[in-house]
Amino acid sequence: MIGKLNHVAIAVPDLKSGRAVYEQVLGAEVSDEQALPEHGVTVVFVNLPNTKIELLEPLGEDSPIAAFLERNPAGGIHHICYEVEDILCARDQMVSNGARILGDGEPKTGAHGKPVLFLHPKDFCGTLVELEQV
């Protein structure tokens, strides 16, 4: 059902500093900043040959990333994202297999302009999982 790994998301307290580590220390190509108010984050993507790293910074007081950074002030891995061909079919199959979908269960538009859903971390070995339709 799931396809390839789309990205690993890392919450950072300061996006400019996080970006600098990937650009200057690792020599990676990093995208422009993108504000996603509906998700409460500002993001950049580190482009790698086989996947991406998403750096997330809180956007607004209600950002879920702000709560994550309160528990992990230095930042850390927030979620992993897998690709699926049909997000509604994947959602229905996951729910029928006992997985819980976060939020209202309806896909929202993600950073790549494609539908995304998040799955409860307690159902996936303590890992927050994002599904993105490709």
C-alpha positions in Angstrom: 0.0 0.0 0.0 2.7 2.6 0.9 5.2 3.7 -1.6 8.6 5.2 -1.3 9.7 7.4 1.6 8.9 11.0 0.5 10.7 12.8 3.4 11.8 12.9 7.0 10.6 16.0 8.9 12.8 17.6 11.5 11.4 20.3 13.8 13.8 23.1 14.4 13.7 26.1 16.8 15.2 28.3 14.1 14.7 27.6 10.4 17.6 29.9 9.3 20.1 28.1 11.5 18.8 24.7 10.4 19.0 25.7 6.8 22.6 26.9 7.3 23.6 23.5 8.7 22.4 21.7 5.6 23.7 24.3 3.1 27.0 25.2 4.6 28.1 22.1 6.5 26.6 19.4 4.4 26.6 21.3 1.0 23.0 20.4 0.3 20.5 22.2 -1.9 17.7 23.7 0.1 14.4 25.1 -1.2 13.0 28.5 -0.4 10.9 29.0 2.7 7.2 28.2 2.4 4.7 29.3 5.1 1.8 26.9 5.6 -0.6 28.6 7.9 -3.2 25.8 7.8 -0.5 23.5 9.2 1.0 26.0 11.6 4.5 25.7 10.1 7.1 27.3 7.9 9.1 24.7 5.9 12.1 24.3 3.7 13.1 21.1 1.9 16.6 19.7 1.7 16.8 17.9 -1.6 18.7 14.7 -1.6 19.3 12.2 -4.5 16.8 9.6 -3.0 14.5 11.6 -0.8 14.0 15.0 1.0 14.5 16.3 4.6 11.8 18.8 5.6 12.8 21.3 8.2 9.8 22.7 10.2 9.6 25.8 12.2 6.5 26.9 14.2 4.2 29.4 12.6 1.9 31.0 15.1 1.2 30.3 18.7 -1.1 27.3 18.0 1.5 25.4 15.9 1.8 21.7 16.7 5.6 22.2 16.2 5.7 24.7 19.1 4.4 22.0 21.5 6.9 19.5 20.1 9.8 22.0 20.6 8.7 22.7 24.2 9.4 19.0 24.9 12.5 18.9 22.6 14.1 22.4 22.7 16.9 21.5 20.4 14.5 20.0 17.8 14.4 16.5 16.4 12.6 14.2 14.1 9.0 15.0 14.0 7.5 12.6 11.4 8.2 10.5 8.4 6.2 10.7 5.1 5.3 7.9 2.8 3.8 8.2 -0.6 0.5 6.6 -1.5 -1.3 6.5 -4.9 -4.8 7.0 -3.6 -5.0 8.7 -0.2 -8.7 8.0 0.4 -8.2 4.3 -0.4 -5.1 4.2 1.8 -7.0 5.9 4.6 -9.9 3.5 4.5 -7.7 0.5 4.4 -5.6 1.7 7.3 -8.7 2.5 9.4 -10.2 -1.0 8.6 -6.9 -2.4 9.9 -7.2 -0.5 13.1 -5.1 2.7 12.5 -6.3 6.1 13.7 -6.2 9.1 11.5 -5.5 12.4 13.2 -7.8 15.4 12.8 -11.1 15.0 11.1 -9.8 12.2 8.9 -10.1 14.3 5.7 -7.0 15.0 3.7 -5.5 18.5 3.7 -3.3 20.1 1.2 0.4 19.7 2.1 3.6 21.6 1.3 3.8 19.9 -2.2 0.3 21.0 -3.0 -0.9 17.4 -2.7 -3.4 15.7 -0.2 -1.9 14.6 3.1 -3.1 12.8 6.2 -1.4 12.1 9.5 -1.6 8.7 11.4 -1.5 8.4 15.2 2.0 7.7 16.4 0.7 5.2 19.0 -0.3 3.0 16.1 3.1 3.1 14.4 5.8 2.3 16.9 5.7 5.8 18.4 6.3 7.5 15.1 4.0 10.2 13.6 3.4 9.1 10.0 2.3 11.3 7.2 0.8 9.9 4.0 1.0 12.0 0.8 -0.8 11.2 -2.4 1.4 11.2 -5.5 
